[in-house]
Amino acid sequence: MASRALIYAALLFWTFICLFPIYWTVTTSFKSAVDVTQAHLIPWVDFHPDWKGWRSLGLSPDTLFETSTARSEFVNRFINSIITSVGASVLALILGSLAAYGLSRFRYKFAWMRNDDILFFFMSQLILPPVVLALPFLVLYKALALLDTTFGLILLYTLTVLPIVIWIMRDQFNAIPVELDEAAFVDGLSTWGAFLRIILPLAFPGMAAAFILSLVLCWNEYFFAALLTSTDAKTLPVMVASQTGSQGINWWSMAALSTAAIAPLVLIGIFLERYIVSGLTTGAGK
């Protein structure tokens, strides 16, 4: 009993550590300047909640139905984030699933590289720090007229999350017996037919996990969004970082923006948590 109590205490402590930044962000969006500087934490005890942060975005109850330049900018950045994140995640899921199925079901030889070496090559792309790729992508995108475009961000984000999708989906396909493919071939299905009609439906938990993880990574990406966009294709992380000026940081505005930015991800995590866990733990018991 004592060991179990210690485990639960440790889990509660870790939960507090993980959730406190979110709590601080949400409460700060309802603080005034004085409450922020004095580090008041508990609403209605340390401070009285105020809509100042949300009012600066035109999202407070008293400004929601009025014309607001700040709200228009927020909506545009929010839409850009949705388009780039969902577009890149879907494209990476399609390409990654095809590559992962090939690595799972077929045997390849490219020079000295075999299937595991090819998978390692894909995963090794995650080792490169983004700043190393900054200048090449900047020059390439300028030559291709892809600067400040959502399409350019979608292509770049797809390359960024593709190794993770391949890794997750390969484990997912490895957990599905090869005999199902063979039975599909006996029934007259082609390789594409077996993949699309038999294997993909069984791999849905892994696909959901890969899609959600890709969506989160693309949604939170800041470096390339700030480097390769200027006005039209800016995303929410860039807008959050822009809440600094000569007068200092507008903590209440930044907190309100951050709260609005993480809210969709929190909802996705709550409602699709079982897919994330089942997809990421597939094959863990082998």
Secondary structure as GFF3:
##gff-version 3
##sequence-region A 1 286
A	DSSP	alpha_helix	2	28	.	.	.	ID=ss1
A	DSSP	alpha_helix	33	37	.	.	.	ID=ss2
A	DSSP	alpha_helix	52	55	.	.	.	ID=ss3
A	DSSP	alpha_helix	69	105	.	.	.	ID=ss4
A	DSSP	alpha_helix	115	124	.	.	.	ID=ss5
A	DSSP	alpha_helix	130	143	.	.	.	ID=ss6
A	DSSP	alpha_helix	150	174	.	.	.	ID=ss7
A	DSSP	alpha_helix	178	186	.	.	.	ID=ss8
A	DSSP	alpha_helix	191	194	.	.	.	ID=ss9
A	DSSP	pi_helix	195	199	.	.	.	ID=ss10
A	DSSP	alpha_helix	200	202	.	.	.	ID=ss11
A	DSSP	alpha_helix	204	220	.	.	.	ID=ss12
A	DSSP	alpha_helix	223	228	.	.	.	ID=ss13
A	DSSP	alpha_helix	236	241	.	.	.	ID=ss14
A	DSSP	beta_strand	244	245	.	.	.	ID=ss15
A	DSSP	beta_strand	248	249	.	.	.	ID=ss16
A	DSSP	alpha_helix	251	271	.	.	.	ID=ss17
A	DSSP	alpha_helix	273	280	.	.	.	ID=ss18
###
